[in-house]
Amino acid sequence: AFAAFSATVVELRLIDGVVNGVSSLVRVSGQGLRKVQNGYVRTYALGLVAGAVVLVAYVVTRAGS
């Protein structure tokens, strides 16, 4: 009975559900990120600079507290 429960409920619903959920998340994330990639280095540089500005702003605001 425990083996049947493990095979049907734990394996099929829990483990397979988690694996399928992660794969769906990766697929959807990839489709979203595909739109961001355009091949222009200046776009990636702008993203890098924007991230650096956000990090510096965070550090400055945290240092003032």
N, CA, C and O atoms as a DFTB+ gen file, in Angstrom:
260 C
 N C O
     1  1       0.825      -1.197       0.000
     2  2       0.000       0.000       0.000
     3  2       0.873       1.266       0.000
     4  3       0.585       2.239      -0.697
     5  1       1.947       1.222       0.803
     6  2       2.837       2.380       0.848
     7  2       3.556       2.566      -0.481
     8  3       3.744       3.693      -0.938
     9  1       3.957       1.460      -1.099
    10  2       4.637       1.545      -2.395
    11  2       3.702       2.082      -3.463
    12  3       4.106       2.894      -4.296
    13  1       2.459       1.635      -3.442
    14  2       1.486       2.122      -4.424
    15  2       1.219       3.614      -4.213
    16  3       1.117       4.378      -5.172
    17  1       1.108       4.013      -2.948
    18  2       0.909       5.431      -2.643
    19  2       2.106       6.254      -3.117
    20  3       1.937       7.313      -3.722
    21  1       3.315       5.765      -2.842
    22  2       4.522       6.472      -3.258
    23  2       4.604       6.590      -4.775
    24  3       4.995       7.630      -5.305
    25  1       4.231       5.513      -5.471
    26  2       4.324       5.516      -6.932
    27  2       3.289       6.435      -7.562
    28  3       3.585       7.126      -8.536
    29  1       2.094       6.449      -7.022
    30  2       1.034       7.237      -7.663
    31  2       1.006       8.685      -7.183
    32  3       0.944       9.610      -7.993
    33  1       1.051       8.875      -5.897
    34  2       0.892      10.228      -5.366
    35  2       2.229      10.965      -5.328
    36  3       2.360      12.050      -5.894
    37  1       3.205      10.385      -4.670
    38  2       4.471      11.089      -4.483
    39  2       5.204      11.250      -5.810
    40  3       5.640      12.348      -6.157
    41  1       5.337      10.156      -6.545
    42  2       6.106      10.202      -7.793
    43  2       5.379      11.007      -8.865
    44  3       5.949      11.937      -9.437
    45  1       4.147      10.663      -9.134
    46  2       3.435      11.285     -10.256
    47  2       3.013      12.720      -9.973
    48  3       3.128      13.584     -10.842
    49  1       2.539      12.972      -8.794
    50  2       2.008      14.312      -8.531
    51  2       3.049      15.262      -7.957
    52  3       3.159      16.404      -8.404
    53  1       3.802      14.809      -6.985
    54  2       4.736      15.715      -6.319
    55  2       6.022      15.886      -7.129
    56  3       6.355      17.000      -7.532
    57  1       6.734      14.808      -7.365
    58  2       8.032      14.918      -8.029
    59  2       7.869      15.345      -9.481
    60  3       8.538      16.277      -9.928
    61  1       6.995      14.682     -10.219
    62  2       6.782      15.074     -11.610
    63  2       6.202      16.477     -11.711
    64  3       6.515      17.211     -12.648
    65  1       5.365      16.851     -10.762
    66  2       4.808      18.202     -10.767
    67  2       5.877      19.265     -10.591
    68  3       5.856      20.296     -11.264
    69  1       6.814      19.012      -9.680
    70  2       7.897      19.967      -9.456
    71  2       8.790      20.057     -10.693
    72  3       9.146      21.152     -11.127
    73  1       9.148      18.909     -11.256
    74  2      10.018      18.898     -12.437
    75  2       9.333      19.596     -13.612
    76  3       9.952      20.410     -14.298
    77  1       8.080      19.285     -13.841
    78  2       7.350      19.926     -14.943
    79  2       7.155      21.418     -14.686
    80  3       7.187      22.215     -15.624
    81  1       6.956      21.802     -13.432
    82  2       6.808      23.212     -13.103
    83  2       8.095      23.986     -13.350
    84  3       8.062      25.099     -13.875
    85  1       9.223      23.404     -12.976
    86  2      10.513      24.064     -13.204
    87  2      10.784      24.187     -14.696
    88  3      11.264      25.220     -15.161
    89  1      10.475      23.125     -15.452
    90  2      10.718      23.202     -16.896
    91  2       9.825      24.253     -17.554
    92  3      10.259      24.949     -18.472
    93  1       8.602      24.370     -17.095
    94  2       7.714      25.408     -17.636
    95  2       8.225      26.803     -17.296
    96  3       8.163      27.712     -18.124
    97  1       8.728      26.969     -16.081
    98  2       9.273      28.262     -15.675
    99  2      10.485      28.636     -16.514
   100  3      10.627      29.789     -16.923
   101  1      11.358      27.673     -16.774
   102  2      12.540      27.934     -17.590
   103  2      12.131      28.289     -19.016
   104  3      12.698      29.205     -19.612
   105  1      11.156      27.573     -19.567
   106  2      10.705      27.837     -20.935
   107  2      10.100      29.241     -21.051
   108  3      10.414      29.975     -21.988
   109  1       9.248      29.609     -20.119
   110  2       8.601      30.927     -20.158
   111  2       9.635      32.034     -19.949
   112  3       9.573      33.075     -20.602
   113  1      10.585      31.807     -19.037
   114  2      11.635      32.803     -18.808
   115  2      12.492      32.981     -20.051
   116  3      12.863      34.102     -20.399
   117  1      12.806      31.880     -20.720
   118  2      13.594      31.962     -21.953
   119  2      12.875      32.714     -23.044
   120  3      13.485      33.488     -23.782
   121  1      11.579      32.491     -23.151
   122  2      10.806      33.211     -24.162
   123  2      10.770      34.700     -23.858
   124  3      10.816      35.521     -24.773
   125  1      10.689      35.054     -22.587
   126  2      10.695      36.470     -22.218
   127  2      12.047      37.119     -22.442
   128  3      12.131      38.250     -22.921
   129  1      13.114      36.393     -22.090
   130  2      14.457      36.951     -22.262
   131  2      14.867      37.024     -23.722
   132  3      15.726      37.829     -24.083
   133  1      14.277      36.211     -24.552
   134  2      14.595      36.252     -25.984
   135  2      14.259      37.619     -26.571
   136  3      14.936      38.088     -27.486
   137  1      13.221      38.254     -26.050
   138  2      12.809      39.566     -26.551
   139  2      13.802      40.659     -26.144
   140  3      13.918      41.683     -26.817
   141  1      14.517      40.430     -25.036
   142  2      15.457      41.427     -24.536
   143  2      16.761      41.395     -25.335
   144  3      17.413      42.425     -25.507
   145  1      17.134      40.221     -25.816
   146  2      18.390      40.095     -26.539
   147  2      18.220      40.574     -27.973
   148  3      17.412      40.041     -28.733
   149  1      19.001      41.595     -28.327
   150  2      18.897      42.116     -29.681
   151  2      20.239      42.109     -30.414
   152  3      20.287      42.420     -31.604
   153  1      21.337      41.757     -29.721
   154  2      22.631      41.659     -30.366
   155  2      23.450      42.934     -30.365
   156  3      24.592      42.925     -30.825
   157  1      22.909      44.017     -29.868
   158  2      23.647      45.272     -29.837
   159  2      24.413      45.397     -28.522
   160  3      23.829      45.307     -27.442
   161  1      25.712      45.602     -28.623
   162  2      26.554      45.708     -27.435
   163  2      26.160      46.925     -26.604
   164  3      26.230      46.884     -25.376
   165  1      25.752      47.992     -27.255
   166  2      25.394      49.198     -26.508
   167  2      24.178      48.963     -25.608
   168  3      24.062      49.587     -24.553
   169  1      23.287      48.084     -26.008
   170  2      22.133      47.770     -25.163
   171  2      22.583      47.027     -23.912
   172  3      22.103      47.306     -22.813
   173  1      23.507      46.078     -24.077
   174  2      24.018      45.346     -22.924
   175  2      24.823      46.263     -22.016
   176  3      24.760      46.130     -20.794
   177  1      25.581      47.194     -22.598
   178  2      26.342      48.155     -21.801
   179  2      25.398      49.057     -21.008
   180  3      25.675      49.379     -19.852
   181  1      24.307      49.459     -21.610
   182  2      23.321      50.282     -20.914
   183  2      22.730      49.515     -19.733
   184  3      22.539      50.083     -18.658
   185  1      22.444      48.240     -19.928
   186  2      21.939      47.426     -18.827
   187  2      22.949      47.284     -17.707
   188  3      22.587      47.308     -16.530
   189  1      24.213      47.137     -18.065
   190  2      25.276      47.037     -17.068
   191  2      25.401      48.333     -16.279
   192  3      25.530      48.304     -15.055
   193  1      25.365      49.463     -16.964
   194  2      25.461      50.760     -16.287
   195  2      24.233      50.994     -15.402
   196  3      24.360      51.491     -14.283
   197  1      23.076      50.645     -15.889
   198  2      21.857      50.818     -15.085
   199  2      21.926      49.963     -13.818
   200  3      21.546      50.421     -12.740
   201  1      22.404      48.740     -13.940
   202  2      22.558      47.890     -12.766
   203  2      23.557      48.452     -11.781
   204  3      23.336      48.399     -10.571
   205  1      24.659      48.992     -12.288
   206  2      25.663      49.597     -11.411
   207  2      25.094      50.807     -10.688
   208  3      25.376      51.009      -9.507
   209  1      24.301      51.613     -11.377
   210  2      23.677      52.788     -10.753
   211  2      22.728      52.356      -9.645
   212  3      22.699      52.963      -8.575
   213  1      21.958      51.316      -9.897
   214  2      21.034      50.814      -8.874
   215  2      21.812      50.317      -7.659
   216  3      21.435      50.608      -6.524
   217  1      22.892      49.572      -7.883
   218  2      23.695      49.078      -6.769
   219  2      24.327      50.205      -5.972
   220  3      24.323      50.172      -4.741
   221  1      24.867      51.196      -6.657
   222  2      25.480      52.341      -5.960
   223  2      24.418      53.102      -5.170
   224  3      24.663      53.494      -4.029
   225  1      23.262      53.312      -5.751
   226  2      22.180      54.008      -5.046
   227  2      21.757      53.226      -3.805
   228  3      21.486      53.817      -2.759
   229  1      21.701      51.925      -3.915
   230  2      21.341      51.087      -2.765
   231  2      22.383      51.210      -1.656
   232  3      22.039      51.370      -0.485
   233  1      23.658      51.133      -2.032
   234  2      24.729      51.230      -1.031
   235  2      24.731      52.606      -0.383
   236  3      24.925      52.716       0.827
   237  1      24.522      53.640      -1.156
   238  2      24.524      55.002      -0.595
   239  2      23.363      55.188       0.353
   240  3      23.536      55.785       1.416
   241  1      22.189      54.701       0.010
   242  2      21.037      54.864       0.893
   243  2      21.179      54.016       2.155
   244  3      20.710      54.420       3.219
   245  1      21.813      52.855       2.056
   246  2      22.002      52.009       3.227
   247  2      23.090      52.570       4.134
   248  3      23.023      52.399       5.351
   249  1      24.092      53.235       3.564
   250  2      25.180      53.798       4.369
   251  2      24.694      54.997       5.167
   252  3      25.222      55.271       6.245
   253  1      23.708      55.711       4.664
   254  2      23.188      56.878       5.354
   255  2      22.307      56.530       6.534
   256  3      22.043      57.387       7.378
   257  1      21.848      55.302       6.614
   258  2      20.936      54.906       7.702
   259  2      21.667      54.601       8.983
   260  3      21.039      54.256       9.984
